[in-house]
Amino acid sequence: MTTLADELVLICYSDEGRPSVTHPILGYGVTGALLTELVLAGRVDLVDKKVVVTDPTPTGEPAVDALLARLAGADKPRKPQQWMHKLYKESTTQVLDGLVERGVVRREEAKVLLVFPTTRYPTPDGRQPALEADARARLRAALEGDGPVDERTAALCALVGAARQERKVLPDVPKDRLKARLKEISQGAWASDAVRRAIDEIQVALVAGAAVAAAGA
């Protein structure tokens, strides 16, 4: 199965293996995508704006289940933003490791100026992976259309929009049109209350994370 986190990472990385968004924001988005997967799978819910495990049964997706185990073993419930801040580094690494193991991307390690280590994740043949092409096609259909959107695609739209990557996906669509359509999708009846609550909290956390990253820069 391809997860929302897989799709978000592939969208946020170029075919040459470099991210188009700063790592804190990418990590927040990836952790948020993993949380969303758990909500969609009925493993967690938001109670008083805090993540609560309702079913600890593994989903079979390594990165998703790693987060589920962390949530289940926590000493107390925490808000999505707290988990995103706590896990943003390791979540991205876990998802990239999974994509490498499946042969979707490969890992290239080098040193800049022979001193500073750097890692790229290019595609094996320099072309866009099929998983990414499918995600982009779904996003394009959703954002260029005007009808209802399925739950997983709507969740991906919300994550891509919160990470401010919608223009990277659809550079040919006017910015105002994209913004209006993202808002329309977010307000539509596409998700259960649990999923909508989770997405709302994750979007808030991503916006806050972006502000912190900008201040740090």
N, C-alpha and C positions, 0 to 999 in steps of 0.2 A: 504493500500500500504506500502511496505517496502522501506524505503529511503536508499540512499547511506550512509547517516550518521548512520542509524541503523546498516547497514552491517559493516561499518568501526569500530564502537564501539564494536560490538560483536566479530569481528576478533581481536581487540586489548585488549579484556578482556579474561582471562582464565575462564573455567567453574566454578572455585572456586570464581570468582568475583574480581580478582585483575588485574590491567592493566599491560601490558607488555611493555608499552612505557610511558615516562614521561608525566605528565599531560599538560604542555605547548604545547608539540608536538601533543598530542592527541587532545587537544582543538583546535589547529590550523587546524588539519586535519578535525575535525568534522565541524567546521565553514566553511571550504573550501568545504566540501561535501554538506552542506546546500546551499551554494552559487551555486554549480554546479547543484543541483536540480532546483534552480530557473532559471538558464540559460536553462536547458533542457526543463523546462516548459514554456519557452518564457516569463517569468516575468521580467527578467533583462538582460542587455547586458553590455558589456564593451566598453566604449567610451573614447578614449585617456587614456586607462589603468585604468579607474575609473568605478565603478559600478553604473549603471543608471537603475532606474526602468522604464520599458516600459509598464507594465500592473500590476496594484496593486490588481487584483482580487485574492483572496485567493485560494490556491491549495487544501485545505482540510486536509493538514498535519500540525499539531500544531507547531512543531519546525520549519518547513520550513516557515510557515506563520508568526511566531513570528519574524523571521529574515526579511521577506518581509516587515512587518510593520515598523521595525526599519530603513530599507533602505528608505522606502517611506517617513518617517517622519524626515529624516536627514536634517540638514541645508545646506549641500552641498555634492556633490558626493565624494566618497573616494575610494582609491585603495583597492583591495582585502586584501592585507597585513595589511592595517590599520584596516579594519573590523575584520580580524582574530585576531589581537592583542587586539582589544577592547572587543571582545565578546567570547574569547576562553573558559573562565570559565563557563559562563552561557549557552553556546551552548551545552557543554558536559552534564551539569546537565539536560537541557531540554530533550535531547535525551534519557538519562538514565531514567528520570521520565516517559517518554512515553513508554519505554520498560517495566518498572515496572507495569504501568497501564494495559498493555496488557498481563501481566503474562509471558513475555519472560524471565525476570530475576526478582529477588526479592532483596529488600534492607535490609542489615544487618548492624546495627550500634553498635559499641562497643568502648571501650577505651583501649588503649595500656598502660600497667602499671598503669591502673586505672586513668589515667590523660589525655592522648592524644586521642582525638576522631578520629575514623577511620570508614570508610564506605566501605563495600564490596557489590558487585552485582552478587552473584552466581546464577546459573540456578536453577529452582525449584526442579529438580530431579537429579542434578549433572551431567547431560548429555548435550551434545552440542545441542543448539536449532536448530529446523528445518530451521529457517531463516539463521542462520550462516552456516549450512551444505550446503544449496543451494548456498550461496555466495562463499564459499570455492570451491565448485564443479565447478562453473562458472570460478573462477580464475584459477583453475588447468587446466581446458580445454583450456582456453585462453593462459596461459603461457607455457603449454606443447605442444600446437599445433603450427602450422605455417601458418594458414590461417587468413582470416579477422575476426574481433571481433565486436560484436554489440556495439552500442554507450554506453549503461549503463555499460556494463562489462568493456569496455575499460576505461571509466572514473574511475571505481572502481580500476582497475589495476594502473592507474596513481596515485590515492590517496594512495593506499597501498604502492606503490613504493616510493612515496615522503615521507611517514611516516616511510620508511625503515622496513616494516613488511613483505616483500615478503618471507623472509627466514622462518618466523614463519608459513606462510601458506604452503610453499613447502620446508621443510627442506631436503627432499631427492633429490632435483634438484640442480645441481651444480650452485654456485653463478654466475659464468660468463655467464652461459646459461640464468639464470633469468634476469640478467642485460641486455643482448643482446636482449632478447625477449621483455622486457619492453620498450626498446628504439625503437624496431621495431614497436610495437603497437602504441607508442606515435607519430611516424612519418607516420602512416598509414592514409588512407582516411576514417576514421570511424566517424568523427564528423563534424558538421557545423563549420563555421569560428568562430561563437560566442562561442561555447562550447570549441573549441581548444584554443582560446584566454584566456578564463577563466581558463582552466586547466593549461595552461602555467604559468599564474600569480600565481595561487595557489601553484604550484610546487615550484616556486621561493620563495614564502613566507614561505613554509614549510622548505625549506633548510635553509633560513635565521633564522627561528625560532629555528631550531635544533642547529645552531651555537651559538645562544644566550643562549639556555638552557645549552649547553656543557660548555660555558664560565662561566656561573653562578655556575655550579657544581664544 
